[in-house]
């Protein structure tokens, strides 16, 4: 049953769909998908408009919640009816977290279950629900970040379902192992940290002071998260967003308070750090993040942790022993997260089994991409902290007809931060209007 309601400027309809857990076994277990249909309230012809499905980043992020018409959505609603899909396991779709995964059984059964939460399954979900939404007509897909990975998989697996493919900050390498991804990532992260310290030089000493405190004290955040120096460094994930450097600066600005027992990390700092570090709201991100790169018999094997050892400048103790700056890290998942974070702690063995898995199947079809006929355009953000630019451009050249817009005007969140401009540009490129 669908439920229709209104917000300023839009009419919303909540929709639910039932799909197979494993699309290769359509008569087996099913899961539920939730989606929110959005149309402009001022369009009398809104029921006749073509469809655009938005695939958000992640993996494992969902809950497309908003009030009114965010800028990119307002632009999309001028031409489309929009479907905001909570990808499997996220938002209001059948959840996958520390509370629900034990319903599957033990860690082995949970790990088997989670192999069905990658881009290929999300594409099959879209194709399963598309006839129910569009009556069988192809739709436009807008893929942000991991949603772009899903879009490239869509072009590989089911291009007949697409009228247009639009990608923002999400062109994956077609064949890179996770190790290749992180070997390219750590130098980018180091550049982002250097740019942050150039903007806020006072943060060099502030970050060193916090790191030194964490190396000499046991700190537990209000939710029980153990704040180690490695966890503190991982706050560098902020540096990939348009406002991230400023947010990190303000977090560091008043980290300490004076107490009768000496300086301590303030409650305000701890509360903000907890909100940034906890995976309670998106545990799938940690569980399947490296699995999205698995495409052959090689395990991912905690790739980000292993590759980090190749970049000793990220070692906090060594940095503090000298006079260099503490380096933050970025978008990476590490085994210690499953010890520090109460939301992940019960899933440690499940994560280990996923990291050791050797039966990953290919996600992309280079031959089919080389013969692509779907109008496609991609925004590639220069020196994107989350997606390697060189990898992205190599993939762009491998997709027939894909037009790219390489820009340093925006960070990874350009589709949100850039208002309607990014979507405007991509639509114009896909339509050969520029």
C-alpha positions in Angstrom: 0.0 0.0 0.0 1.3 3.5 -0.9 0.9 6.6 1.3 0.7 10.0 -0.3 1.4 13.3 1.6 2.7 16.8 1.0 5.7 18.9 2.0 6.4 22.5 0.8 6.5 22.4 -3.0 6.3 18.6 -3.4 3.9 15.7 -3.3 5.4 12.5 -1.8 4.3 8.9 -2.0 5.9 6.2 0.1 6.2 2.9 -1.8 7.3 -0.6 -0.8 8.4 -3.4 -3.0 9.3 -7.0 -2.4 12.3 -8.4 -4.2 14.4 -11.6 -4.0 17.4 -11.6 -1.7 19.2 -13.4 -4.4 18.0 -12.5 -7.9 19.5 -15.8 -9.2 17.0 -17.6 -7.0 13.8 -15.7 -7.5 11.7 -18.2 -5.7 13.8 -18.1 -2.6 13.9 -15.6 0.3 12.7 -12.1 -0.2 13.5 -8.7 1.3 11.6 -5.4 1.3 12.6 -2.2 -0.4 11.3 1.2 0.5 11.3 4.2 -1.9 9.9 7.7 -1.8 8.3 9.0 -5.0 8.6 12.8 -5.4 6.8 15.1 -7.8 6.5 18.9 -8.0 3.2 20.1 -6.6 3.0 22.9 -9.1 3.2 20.6 -12.2 -0.3 19.8 -13.5 1.2 17.2 -15.8 3.4 15.6 -13.2 1.8 12.1 -13.7 3.0 12.2 -17.3 6.6 13.1 -16.6 9.4 10.6 -17.2 11.1 9.0 -14.2 14.5 9.6 -12.6 15.8 7.2 -10.0 18.4 8.5 -7.6 21.0 6.1 -6.3 22.9 7.6 -3.3 26.4 7.1 -2.1 27.8 4.7 0.4 27.7 1.8 0.2 25.2 1.4 3.0 23.8 4.9 3.2 20.1 5.3 2.8 17.2 7.2 4.4 16.7 9.9 1.7 15.0 12.3 4.1 14.5 16.0 3.5 12.0 18.8 3.8 10.9 20.6 0.6 13.1 20.6 -2.5 16.9 20.6 -2.1 18.5 22.4 -5.0 19.4 19.3 -7.1 16.1 17.8 -6.5 14.2 21.0 -7.4 16.1 21.0 -10.7 15.2 17.3 -11.4 11.6 17.9 -10.6 11.3 20.4 -13.5 11.5 17.5 -15.9 11.1 14.3 -13.9 9.2 12.3 -11.4 11.9 11.2 -9.0 12.2 8.0 -7.1 14.5 8.1 -4.0 15.4 4.5 -3.3 16.6 3.2 0.1 19.0 0.7 -1.3 18.7 -2.8 0.2 19.7 -2.9 3.9 19.4 0.8 4.4 16.8 3.4 5.6 13.3 1.9 5.7 14.2 -1.1 3.6 14.8 -4.4 5.3 17.6 -3.5 7.7 21.0 -5.2 8.1 22.7 -4.3 11.3 23.9 -5.7 14.6 20.3 -6.1 15.8 18.9 -7.8 12.7 21.8 -9.8 11.2 21.7 -12.5 14.0 18.3 -13.5 12.6 20.3 -14.9 9.7 22.3 -17.2 12.0 25.9 -17.0 13.0 28.8 -15.0 11.4 29.1 -17.4 8.4 25.4 -17.1 7.6 25.6 -13.3 8.1 28.6 -13.0 5.7 26.8 -15.1 3.1 23.8 -12.9 3.4 25.9 -9.7 3.0 27.4 -10.9 -0.3 24.0 -9.9 -1.8 24.4 -6.2 -0.9 26.7 -5.0 -3.7 26.1 -3.0 -6.9 25.0 -6.0 -8.9 22.1 -6.7 -6.5 21.1 -3.1 -6.4 20.9 -3.0 -10.2 18.7 -6.1 -10.2 16.5 -4.5 -7.5 16.0 -1.5 -9.8 15.1 -3.7 -12.7 12.7 -5.6 -10.6 10.8 -2.5 -9.5 11.1 -0.5 -12.6 8.1 -2.1 -14.4 6.0 -1.4 -11.3 7.0 2.3 -11.3 7.3 3.2 -15.0 5.0 0.7 -16.6 8.1 -0.8 -18.3 9.5 2.4 -19.8 13.3 3.0 -19.2 14.2 5.6 -16.7 17.1 8.0 -16.1 19.4 7.1 -13.3 21.4 9.7 -11.3 24.2 7.9 -9.3 26.1 9.8 -6.7 29.5 8.3 -5.5 28.7 4.5 -4.9 25.5 5.2 -6.7 27.7 5.9 -9.7 29.4 2.6 -9.3 25.9 1.1 -9.4 25.2 3.1 -12.5 28.2 1.7 -14.3 27.1 -1.8 -13.2 23.6 -0.9 -14.6 25.2 0.0 -18.0 27.0 -3.4 -17.9 24.0 -5.5 -16.8 20.8 -4.0 -18.0 21.3 -1.0 -20.3 17.8 -1.6 -21.8 16.4 -0.3 -18.5 18.1 3.1 -18.9 17.1 6.1 -21.0 20.0 8.2 -19.6 22.8 7.6 -17.2 24.2 10.5 -15.0 27.1 10.0 -12.6 28.5 12.4 -10.0 31.8 11.5 -8.4 31.3 7.8 -9.0 33.2 6.3 -11.9 34.8 3.2 -10.5 37.9 1.4 -11.8 36.6 -1.6 -13.8 39.4 -3.9 -12.7 41.3 -2.5 -9.8 41.7 -4.6 -6.6 41.0 -2.8 -3.3 44.8 -2.6 -2.8 45.1 -0.5 -6.0 42.3 1.7 -4.8 43.9 2.5 -1.5 47.4 2.9 -2.9 46.0 5.7 -5.0 43.9 7.0 -2.0 46.5 7.6 0.7 48.5 10.2 -1.4 45.3 12.0 -2.2 44.4 12.1 1.5 47.8 13.5 2.4 47.2 16.3 -0.1 43.9 17.1 1.4 45.4 17.2 4.9 48.2 19.5 3.7 45.6 21.8 2.1 43.6 21.9 5.4 46.7 22.8 7.4 47.6 25.5 4.9 44.1 26.9 5.4 44.2 26.5 9.2 47.9 26.4 10.4 46.8 26.6 14.0 45.3 23.1 13.6 48.7 21.5 13.3 49.4 21.9 17.0 45.8 21.3 18.0 45.7 17.9 16.2 49.1 16.9 17.7 47.9 17.8 21.2 44.7 15.7 20.8 46.7 12.8 19.4 49.2 12.9 22.2 46.3 12.9 24.8 44.8 9.8 23.1 48.1 8.0 23.1 48.5 8.5 26.8 44.8 8.2 28.0 42.0 5.8 27.6 39.0 7.8 26.2 35.5 6.4 25.8 32.9 8.5 24.1 29.4 8.7 25.6 28.1 5.8 23.6 31.0 3.6 24.6 33.1 4.1 21.5 36.8 3.8 22.4 38.4 6.9 20.9 41.9 5.8 19.9 44.4 7.9 17.9 43.6 6.0 14.8 39.9 6.7 15.2 40.7 10.4 15.7 42.8 10.4 12.5 39.8 8.9 10.6 37.9 12.1 11.1 39.8 13.2 8.0 36.9 11.7 6.1 35.4 15.2 6.5 38.1 16.6 4.2 36.4 15.2 1.1 33.3 17.4 1.4 32.8 21.1 0.4 32.5 22.2 4.0 34.6 19.5 5.6 37.8 21.4 6.3 35.9 24.0 8.1 33.9 21.5 10.1 37.2 19.7 11.1 38.7 23.1 12.2 35.8 23.9 14.4 35.9 20.5 15.9 39.5 20.9 16.8 39.2 24.5 17.9 37.9 23.9 21.5 38.7 20.3 22.0 40.0 20.7 25.6 38.6 22.0 28.9 40.3 22.6 32.2 39.1 20.3 35.0 40.3 19.7 38.6 42.2 16.6 37.2 43.8 18.5 34.4 42.9 19.1 30.7 40.3 16.7 29.3 38.5 16.4 26.0 35.4 18.5 26.3 31.9 17.0 26.3 31.1 19.1 23.2 34.1 17.6 21.3 33.3 14.1 22.4 29.6 14.4 21.3 30.6 15.8 17.9 33.3 13.2 17.4 30.8 10.4 18.4 28.3 11.6 15.8 31.0 11.5 13.1 32.6 8.2 14.0 29.7 5.9 15.0 28.4 3.5 12.4 25.2 2.9 14.2 23.2 4.6 11.4 25.1 3.0 8.5 26.7 -0.3 9.6 26.7 -1.7 6.0 29.2 0.9 5.0 31.8 -0.7 7.3 30.7 -4.2 6.5 30.7 -4.2 2.7 32.9 -1.2 1.9 35.9 -3.2 0.7 33.6 -5.9 -0.8 32.4 -3.4 -3.4 35.9 -3.8 -5.0 35.9 -7.6 -5.0 35.7 -9.1 -8.5 37.9 -12.2 -8.5 39.4 -14.9 -6.3 41.6 -12.4 -4.4 40.3 -11.6 -0.9 40.1 -7.9 0.1 41.8 -8.9 3.4 41.4 -5.5 5.2 43.1 -3.8 2.3 43.0 -0.2 3.7 44.8 -1.4 6.9 47.4 -3.4 5.0 48.1 -0.6 2.5 48.3 2.0 5.2 51.5 0.3 6.4 53.1 1.2 3.1 52.7 4.9 4.1 54.5 5.3 7.4 53.9 9.1 7.5 50.4 8.2 8.7 51.8 6.6 11.9 50.7 8.9 14.7 53.4 7.9 17.1 56.1 8.5 14.6 54.6 11.9 13.7 54.5 12.9 17.4 58.1 11.8 18.0 59.2 14.3 15.4 58.0 17.8 14.6 55.8 16.9 11.5 52.1 17.3 11.4 49.7 14.5 12.3 48.1 13.1 9.2 44.4 12.4 9.1 43.0 9.5 7.1 40.0 9.3 4.9 37.4 7.0 3.5 38.7 3.6 4.7 37.5 0.8 6.9 39.8 -0.9 9.4 39.5 -4.0 11.7 40.0 -1.8 14.8 36.6 -0.1 14.0 34.9 -3.4 14.9 36.6 -3.2 18.3 36.1 0.5 19.1 32.5 1.0 17.8 29.7 -0.6 19.9 27.5 -0.7 16.7 30.1 -2.8 14.9 31.6 -4.9 17.8 29.1 -7.8 17.5 29.8 -8.0 13.8 33.6 -8.4 14.0 33.7 -12.1 13.0 31.2 -11.5 10.2 33.5 -8.7 8.8 36.5 -11.0 9.1 34.7 -13.7 7.0 33.8 -11.1 4.3 37.4 -9.8 4.2 38.6 -13.4 3.6 36.1 -14.2 0.9 37.5 -15.4 -2.4 34.5 -16.0 -4.6 33.6 -12.5 -5.7 32.0 -12.2 -9.1 32.7 -9.4 -11.7 30.6 -6.3 -11.4 31.3 -4.7 -14.8 31.3 -5.9 -18.4 34.0 -4.1 -20.4 32.7 -5.4 -23.7 29.2 -4.2 -23.1 30.4 -0.8 -21.9 32.5 -0.5 -25.0 29.4 -0.9 -27.1 27.2 1.4 -24.9 24.4 3.2 -26.6 22.8 4.9 -23.5 23.4 8.6 -23.4 25.7 9.1 -20.4 27.5 11.9 -18.7 29.7 12.0 -15.6 31.0 14.8 -13.3 34.6 14.0 -12.3 35.8 16.1 -9.4 39.5 16.9 -9.8 41.5 15.3 -6.9 38.3 13.8 -5.4 39.3 12.4 -2.1 37.0 9.4 -2.3 37.3 8.4 -6.0 40.6 8.4 -7.8 40.5 10.8 -10.8 42.9 8.7 -12.9 40.8 5.6 -12.3 37.6 7.5 -13.1 39.0 8.9 -16.4 40.3 5.5 -17.5 36.8 4.1 -17.0 35.2 7.1 -18.8 37.3 6.2 -21.9 36.1 2.6 -21.7 32.4 3.5 -21.8 31.3 4.3 -25.4 29.7 7.7 -25.7 30.2 8.8 -22.1 30.9 12.5 -21.8 32.8 13.8 -18.8 33.0 17.1 -17.1 36.2 17.4 -15.1 36.0 20.2 -12.6 37.8 21.5 -9.5 35.0 23.8 -8.6 33.4 21.2 -6.4 34.4 18.5 -4.0 32.8 15.0 -3.9 29.5 16.3 -2.7 29.1 18.6 -5.7 25.6 17.4 -6.6 24.4 18.6 -3.2 26.7 21.6 -2.6 26.5 22.9 -6.2 22.8 23.5 -6.3 21.2 22.8 -9.7 24.4 23.5 -11.7 25.9 20.0 -11.6 22.7 18.3 -12.8 22.2 21.0 -15.3 25.6 20.4 -16.8 25.2 16.6 -16.9 21.8 16.8 -18.6 23.3 19.2 -21.2 26.2 16.8 -21.8 24.0 13.7 -22.1 21.8 15.6 -24.6 24.7 16.9 -26.7 23.7 20.5 -25.9 27.2 21.6 -25.0 
